[in-house]
């Protein structure tokens, strides 16, 4: 469960984020742990000590411990929906990637 504050609206926003995305956030790999391999501009991401390009959810956390960015990787490249949140739980943006390139 995402910890929060005393502001009821902020608490409600974080509860909604957790309800919708909590299970994915829990199993997502921390982006800091990804290992990038390959030529500059052609890098592929791997899980720590992985032998195959990483496929699965990836997260970046705010300093306060709440989710900042949740994205998907497929075969070592961003692929799918990426969502970003402000520190107060408000959704900041959504964008879509295909094979590492933004498509929207």
Contact map, one row per residue, 1 for C-alpha under 8 A:
11100000000000000100010000000000000000000000000000000000000000000000000000000000000000000000000000000000
11110000000001100100000000000000000000000000000000000000000000000100000000000000000000000000000000000000
11111000000000000000000000000000000000000000000000000000000000000100000000000000000000000000000000000000
01111100011001000000000000000000000000000000000000000000000000000000000000000000000000000000000000000000
00111111011000000000000000000000000000000000000000000000000000000000000000000000000000000000000000000000
00011111011000000000000000000000000000000000000000000000000000000000000000000000000000000000000000000000
00001111111000000000000000000000000000000000000000000000000000000000000000000000000000000000000000000000
00001111111100000000000000000000000000000000000000000000000000000000000000000000000000000000000000000000
00000011111110000000000000000000000000000000000000000000000000000000000000000000000000000000000000000000
00011111111111000000000000000000000000000000000000000000000000000000000000000000000000011000000000000000
00011111111111100000000000000000000000000000000000000000000000000000000000000000000000000000000000000000
00000001111111110000000000000000000000000000000000000000000000000000000000000000000000000000000000000000
00000000111111111000000000000000000000000000000000000000000000000000000000000000000000011100000000000000
01010000011111111100000000000000000000000000000000000000000000000000000000000000000000011000000000000000
01000000001111111110000000000000000000000000000000000000000000000000000000000000000000000000000000000000
00000000000111111111000000000000000000000000000000000000000000000000000000000000000000000000000000000000
00000000000011111111110000000000000000000000000000000000000000000000000000000000000000001000000000000000
11000000000001111111111000000000000000000000000000000000000000000000000000000000000000000000000000000000
00000000000000111111110000000000000000000000000000000000000000000000000000000000000000000000000000000000
00000000000000011111110000000000000000000000000000000000000000000000000000000000000000000000000000000000
00000000000000001111111110000000000000000000000000000000000000000000000000000000000000000000000000000000
10000000000000001111111111000000000000000000000000000000000000000000000000000000000000000000000000000000
00000000000000000100111111100000000000000000000000000000000000000000000000000000000000000000000000000000
00000000000000000000111111110000000000000000000000000000100000000000000000000000000000000000000000000000
00000000000000000000111111110000000000000000000000000000111000000010010000000000000000000000000000000000
00000000000000000000011111110000000000000000000000000000000000000000000000000000000000000000000000000000
00000000000000000000001111111000000000000000000000000000100000000000000000000000000000000000000000000000
00000000000000000000000111111100000000000000000000000001111000000000000000000000000000000000000000000000
00000000000000000000000000111110110000000000001000000001111000000000000000000000000000000000000000000000
00000000000000000000000000011111110000000000000000000000011100000000000000000000000000000000000000000000
00000000000000000000000000001111110000000000000000000000011100000000000000000000000000000000000000000000
00000000000000000000000000000111110000000000000000000000000100000000000000000000000000000000000000000000
00000000000000000000000000001111111000000000001100000000000000000000000000000000000000000000000000000000
00000000000000000000000000001111111100000000111100000000000000000000000000000000000000000000000000000000
00000000000000000000000000000000111110000000111110000000000000000000000000000000000000000000000000000000
00000000000000000000000000000000011111000011110000000000000000000000000000000000000000000000000000000000
00000000000000000000000000000000001111100011110000000000000000000000000000000000000000000000000000000000
00000000000000000000000000000000000111110111000000000000000000000000000000000000000000000000000000000000
00000000000000000000000000000000000011111110000000000000000000000000000000000000000000000000000000000000
00000000000000000000000000000000000001111110000000000000000000000000000000000000000000000000000000000000
00000000000000000000000000000000000000111110000000000000000000000000000000000000000000000000000000000000
00000000000000000000000000000000000001111111000000000000000000000000000000000000000000000000000000000000
00000000000000000000000000000000000111111111100000000000000000000000000000000000000000000000000000000000
00000000000000000000000000000000000111000111110000001000000000000000000000111000000000000000000000000000
00000000000000000000000000000000011110000011111000001100000000000000000000111000000000000000000000000000
00000000000000000000000000000000011110000001111111111100000000000000000000010000000000000000000000000000
00000000000000000000000000001000111000000000111111001100000000000000000000000000000000000000000000000000
00000000000000000000000000000000111000000000011111000000000000000000000000000000000000000000000000000000
00000000000000000000000000000000001000000000011111100000000000000000000000000000000000000000000000000000
00000000000000000000000000000000000000000000011111111100000000000000000000000000000000000000000000000000
00000000000000000000000000000000000000000000010011111000000000000000000000000000000000000000000000000000
00000000000000000000000000000000000000000000010001111100000000000000000000100000000000000000000000000000
00000000000000000000000000000000000000000001111001111110000000000000000001110000000000000000000000000000
00000000000000000000000000000000000000000000111001011111000000000000000011111000000000000000000000000000
00000000000000000000000000000000000000000000000000001111100000000000000111110000000000000000000000000000
00000000000000000000000000011000000000000000000000000111110000000000000111000000000000000000000000000000
00000000000000000000000110111000000000000000000000000011111000000000011110000000000000000000000000000000
00000000000000000000000010011110000000000000000000000001111100000000011110000000000000000000000000000000
00000000000000000000000010011110000000000000000000000000111110000011111000000000000000000000000000000000
00000000000000000000000000000111000000000000000000000000011111000011110000000000000000000000000000000000
00000000000000000000000000000000000000000000000000000000001111111111100000000000000000000000000000000000
00000000000000000000000000000000000000000000000000000000000111111111000000000000000000100000000000000000
00000000000000000000000000000000000000000000000000000000000011111100000000000000000000000000000000000000
00000000000000000000000000000000000000000000000000000000000011111100000000000000000000100000000000000000
00000000000000000000000000000000000000000000000000000000000011111110000000000000000000000000000000000000
01100000000000000000000000000000000000000000000000000000000011111111000000000000000000100000000000000000
00000000000000000000000010000000000000000000000000000000001111001111110000000000000010000000000000000000
00000000000000000000000000000000000000000000000000000000001111000111110000000000000111100000000000000000
00000000000000000000000000000000000000000000000000000000001110000011111000000000011110000000000000000000
00000000000000000000000010000000000000000000000000000000111100000011111100000000011100000000000000000000
00000000000000000000000000000000000000000000000000000000111000000000111110000111111000000000000000000000
00000000000000000000000000000000000000000000000000000011110000000000011111000111110000000000000000000000
00000000000000000000000000000000000000000000000000000111110000000000001111111111000000000000000000000000
00000000000000000000000000000000000000000000000000001111000000000000000111111110000000000000000000100000
00000000000000000000000000000000000000000001100000011110000000000000000011111000000000000000000000000000
00000000000000000000000000000000000000000001110000001110000000000000000011111100000000000000000000000000
00000000000000000000000000000000000000000001100000000100000000000000000011111110000000000000000000110000
00000000000000000000000000000000000000000000000000000000000000000000001111011111000000000000000011111000
00000000000000000000000000000000000000000000000000000000000000000000001111001111100000000000000111111000
00000000000000000000000000000000000000000000000000000000000000000000001110000111110000000000000111000000
00000000000000000000000000000000000000000000000000000000000000000000001100000011111000000000011110000000
00000000000000000000000000000000000000000000000000000000000000000000111100000001111100000000011110000000
00000000000000000000000000000000000000000000000000000000000000000000111000000000111110000011111000000000
00000000000000000000000000000000000000000000000000000000000000000001110000000000011111000011110000000000
00000000000000000000000000000000000000000000000000000000000000000011100000000000001111111111100000000000
00000000000000000000000000000000000000000000000000000000000000000001000000000000000111111111000000000000
00000000000000000000000000000000000000000000000000000000000001010101000000000000000011111100000000000000
00000000010011000000000000000000000000000000000000000000000000000000000000000000000011111100000000000000
00000000010011001000000000000000000000000000000000000000000000000000000000000000000011111110000000000000
00000000000010000000000000000000000000000000000000000000000000000000000000000000000011111111000000000000
00000000000000000000000000000000000000000000000000000000000000000000000000000000001111001111100000000000
00000000000000000000000000000000000000000000000000000000000000000000000000000000001111000111110000000000
00000000000000000000000000000000000000000000000000000000000000000000000000000000001110000011111000000000
00000000000000000000000000000000000000000000000000000000000000000000000000000000111100000001111100000000
00000000000000000000000000000000000000000000000000000000000000000000000000000000111000000000111110000111
00000000000000000000000000000000000000000000000000000000000000000000000000000011110000000000011111000111
00000000000000000000000000000000000000000000000000000000000000000000000000000111110000000000001111111111
00000000000000000000000000000000000000000000000000000000000000000000000000000111000000000000000111111110
00000000000000000000000000000000000000000000000000000000000000000000000001001110000000000000000011111000
00000000000000000000000000000000000000000000000000000000000000000000000000001110000000000000000011111100
00000000000000000000000000000000000000000000000000000000000000000000000000000110000000000000000011111110
00000000000000000000000000000000000000000000000000000000000000000000000000000000000000000000001111011111
00000000000000000000000000000000000000000000000000000000000000000000000000000000000000000000001111001111
00000000000000000000000000000000000000000000000000000000000000000000000000000000000000000000001110000111
